[in-house]
Amino acid sequence: MTAKLEALLTSLQDAGTLEAFQAITEAVPKYYGVLHCVYHWVNSDGERFGAGTYSGAWVDRYLQMDYLRMDPVIFGCFQRFDPVNWKDLDWSSKPAKAMFLDALDHGLGNQGYSVPLHGPQGQFALFTLNNQCDDADWEAFIDANARDLIVLAHAFNTKALSFEGGDDETATPSLSPRELAAIRCLARGLSRAQASAELGISEHTLRVYIESARHKLGALNTTHAVARALSFGLIIV
C-alpha cells in the first residue's frame, strides 16, 4: 500500500461528517496530481448524493441540460464492474460530443478514469478522477495508480453508505443540523454562494449537504427538497 493511499484511507475511516467526506475528495487531486475527484451515486431520478471538486457551475449546467440521461460515462459504466478509461467509451454521437466540449468549457479535463460501484438495493455509484493531459501520459498514470484507485473507490463507497439514511418515505426524514441549515438557507432564497458564506463552508461542501438532504427527503430537485422539508415541519422560514 502506498503512503498516499494509506493516508487517504485513514482519513476516510476517521471521517464522521459529510463535510469531512467532502474534504477528502478535495485532497485526492493533490495526492495524485489530477484536476478533479468526484464520488457520486445515481439512479433514474438523478444524483442522490455527490461529493467532489467539479465547479458548481458545471454541476448546475449538467442538471440543467439533463446530461445524466445521455452521459457516456454513466451508460458506459452502469453494466460494468471493472474500471473504465473514458477514452474507451463511446463519444461518437453529436449529443455526447457536445456534452464533452461543454465540460471542457466548465473546467473539466479531457481525460477521465471511473470505477463503477454496486451496492445494496440497486445502488450504483462512480468514483472518478479527471485530468488534462495527453493519452500516453494518462495511460501511464492509470498503470501506475489503478490498484490504489480501486481500493480508494470502494473505501469511498463504504463510507458514503454509512451516512445513508433509511428509505421509509412514510416516516419523517431525519436530517443532520448541517443538512437542515443548508435547506433552510435555500428556503430563505439565498444563493449557494451566500449560503456557504453564512454557514462558513465551501460551495462544494454545501452541495454535499444539499444532495444528502435531497436524498433523505425523497426529492427530485432542490426546490422539491425545500417544499418537502417545509411540509414535514423540519424547517420554518
VOGU-3710 file (C-alpha; in Angstrom, 3 decimals, decimal comma):
1> mtakleallt> 0,000/0,000/0,000  1,391/3,403/-0,972  1,793/6,101/1,656  -0,712/8,422/-0,042  -3,322/5,663/-0,242  -2,798/4,777/3,407  -3,187/8,424/4,414  -6,432/8,808/2,448  -7,882/5,559/3,789  -7,117/6,635/7,338
11> slqdagtlea> -8,826/9,982/6,717  -11,884/8,226/5,284  -12,096/5,869/8,220  -11,984/8,819/10,616  -14,484/10,957/8,668  -17,560/11,378/10,820  -19,351/14,055/8,813  -20,204/14,832/5,218  -18,008/17,900/5,495  -15,023/15,680/6,293
21> fqaiteavpk> -16,005/13,362/3,436  -16,043/16,298/1,028  -12,658/17,479/2,305  -11,141/14,108/1,400  -12,427/14,356/-2,182  -10,680/17,738/-2,318  -7,461/16,155/-1,031  -7,360/13,347/-3,619  -6,356/15,569/-6,600  -3,467/16,975/-4,552
31> yygvlhcvyh> -2,231/13,485/-3,699  -2,463/12,178/-7,267  -1,714/15,315/-9,275  -5,011/15,494/-11,184  -7,641/18,187/-11,706  -10,709/16,627/-10,163  -12,024/13,844/-7,962  -15,743/13,051/-7,754  -17,751/10,420/-5,926  -21,469/10,163/-6,675
41> wvnsdgerfg> -24,244/7,656/-6,915  -27,075/7,903/-9,381  -30,437/6,417/-10,254  -33,178/7,085/-12,775  -34,222/10,217/-10,878  -30,756/11,814/-10,887  -27,903/12,158/-8,455  -28,861/11,017/-4,976  -25,594/12,003/-3,330  -22,364/13,527/-4,529
51> agtysgawvd> -19,097/14,986/-3,352  -16,201/16,287/-5,369  -14,329/19,138/-6,958  -16,304/19,918/-10,114  -17,410/23,555/-10,119  -20,903/24,481/-9,042  -21,383/25,992/-12,493  -20,721/22,623/-14,144  -22,971/20,714/-11,737  -25,794/23,183/-12,384
61> rylqmdylrm> -25,174/23,013/-16,141  -25,157/19,193/-16,056  -28,537/19,155/-14,332  -29,967/21,940/-16,489  -29,065/20,113/-19,705  -30,212/16,750/-18,289  -26,874/15,224/-19,280  -27,453/12,336/-16,892  -29,770/10,747/-19,435  -27,113/10,598/-22,166
71> dpvifgcfqr> -23,772/10,759/-20,331  -21,440/8,167/-21,942  -19,688/7,696/-18,574  -22,928/6,732/-16,830  -24,152/4,478/-19,609  -20,708/3,014/-20,223  -20,202/2,084/-16,589  -23,681/1,067/-15,446  -23,407/-2,580/-16,511  -19,714/-2,903/-15,681
81> fdpvnwkdld> -17,739/-3,784/-12,594  -14,255/-3,019/-13,912  -12,712/0,496/-14,073  -13,127/2,470/-17,285  -10,813/4,847/-19,105  -13,073/7,467/-20,676  -11,203/7,103/-23,970  -12,661/3,580/-24,242  -16,250/4,833/-24,067  -18,480/5,765/-27,000
91> wsskpakamf> -18,382/9,535/-27,508  -19,354/9,355/-31,199  -22,874/10,786/-31,012  -23,467/14,504/-31,512  -25,019/14,953/-28,024  -22,053/13,202/-26,394  -19,557/15,337/-28,314  -21,453/18,489/-27,362  -21,513/17,471/-23,700  -17,757/16,783/-23,765
101> ldaldhglgn> -16,991/20,214/-25,214  -19,336/21,795/-22,684  -17,486/20,015/-19,878  -14,148/21,332/-21,124  -15,598/24,851/-21,159  -16,555/24,377/-17,492  -13,103/23,401/-16,264  -13,002/19,653/-16,717  -10,012/17,949/-18,293  -10,006/15,785/-21,399
111> qgysvplhgp> -9,184/12,552/-19,552  -11,169/10,518/-17,074  -10,999/7,249/-15,164  -14,120/5,922/-13,418  -14,573/2,977/-11,073  -18,155/1,578/-11,088  -19,501/0,539/-7,693  -22,604/-1,513/-6,972  -24,130/-1,569/-3,513  -27,269/-2,737/-1,710
121> qgqfalftln> -30,793/-2,183/-3,040  -29,571/-1,401/-6,550  -27,204/1,391/-5,538  -24,903/2,394/-8,389  -22,004/4,739/-7,779  -18,972/6,065/-9,600  -15,611/7,162/-8,289  -13,905/9,332/-10,903  -10,618/11,112/-11,437  -10,388/13,726/-14,191
131> nqcddadwea> -7,320/15,415/-15,648  -5,908/17,375/-18,573  -3,082/15,554/-20,378  -2,332/13,523/-23,483  -3,383/9,906/-23,938  0,046/8,396/-23,330  0,523/10,232/-20,031  -2,964/9,233/-18,885  -2,349/5,577/-19,716  0,873/5,736/-17,707
141> fidanardli> -0,980/7,327/-14,802  -3,609/4,568/-14,840  -0,969/1,833/-14,998  0,807/3,332/-12,010  -2,256/4,011/-9,851  -5,074/1,648/-10,874  -4,743/-0,587/-7,818  -4,780/2,393/-5,440  -7,823/3,895/-7,126  -9,892/0,703/-6,962
151> vlahafntka> -9,205/0,342/-3,240  -9,926/4,038/-2,689  -13,174/3,879/-4,672  -14,537/1,066/-2,523  -13,476/2,886/0,638  -15,362/5,998/-0,503  -18,441/3,903/-1,243  -18,338/2,159/2,131  -18,062/5,456/3,962  -20,835/7,070/1,881
161> lsfeggddet> -23,176/4,172/2,640  -22,525/4,646/6,348  -24,055/8,127/6,015  -27,100/6,758/4,223  -30,433/7,106/5,993  -33,408/4,825/5,796  -35,688/4,581/2,796  -39,063/4,703/4,566  -40,759/7,609/2,817  -43,756/7,459/5,164
171> atpslsprel> -41,636/8,386/8,175  -40,392/11,892/8,876  -36,836/12,073/7,499  -34,036/12,712/9,971  -31,720/15,444/8,705  -28,474/16,448/10,372  -28,069/20,010/11,698  -25,869/20,905/8,718  -28,361/19,463/6,220  -31,193/21,397/7,874
181> aairclargl> -29,136/24,597/7,830  -28,362/24,177/4,124  -32,011/23,585/3,201  -33,117/26,473/5,420  -30,755/28,821/3,567  -32,245/27,749/0,235  -35,749/28,226/1,612  -34,815/31,799/2,537  -33,857/32,440/-1,081  -30,099/32,637/-0,531
191> sraqasaelg> -27,804/31,781/-3,423  -25,331/28,954/-2,927  -22,535/31,483/-2,539  -24,484/33,377/0,124  -25,479/30,176/1,910  -21,942/28,805/2,002  -20,649/32,133/3,330  -23,291/32,215/6,059  -22,556/28,628/7,120  -18,793/29,084/6,884
201> isehtlrvyi> -18,288/26,208/4,447  -17,259/25,923/0,798  -19,818/25,728/-2,006  -18,594/22,185/-2,707  -19,369/21,182/0,881  -22,716/22,977/0,781  -23,642/20,948/-2,288  -22,819/17,722/-0,412  -25,264/18,625/2,366  -27,960/19,698/-0,093
211> esarhklgal> -27,669/16,471/-2,098  -27,739/14,349/1,050  -30,810/16,192/2,361  -32,495/15,882/-1,027  -31,991/12,129/-0,991  -33,317/11,706/2,562  -36,344/13,817/1,671  -37,039/11,784/-1,465  -36,933/14,964/-3,539  -36,219/15,211/-7,258
221> ntthavaral> -34,511/18,604/-7,048  -33,638/21,311/-4,535  -36,953/23,136/-4,911  -38,780/19,897/-4,188  -36,471/19,293/-1,206  -37,339/22,685/0,304  -41,053/22,018/-0,212  -40,840/18,614/1,451  -38,790/19,953/4,352  -41,455/22,607/4,937
231> sfgliiv> -44,281/20,089/4,660  -42,605/17,796/7,200  -42,148/20,749/9,561  -38,380/20,290/9,542  -37,728/23,951/8,775  -39,578/27,191/9,388  -38,959/30,337/7,332
//
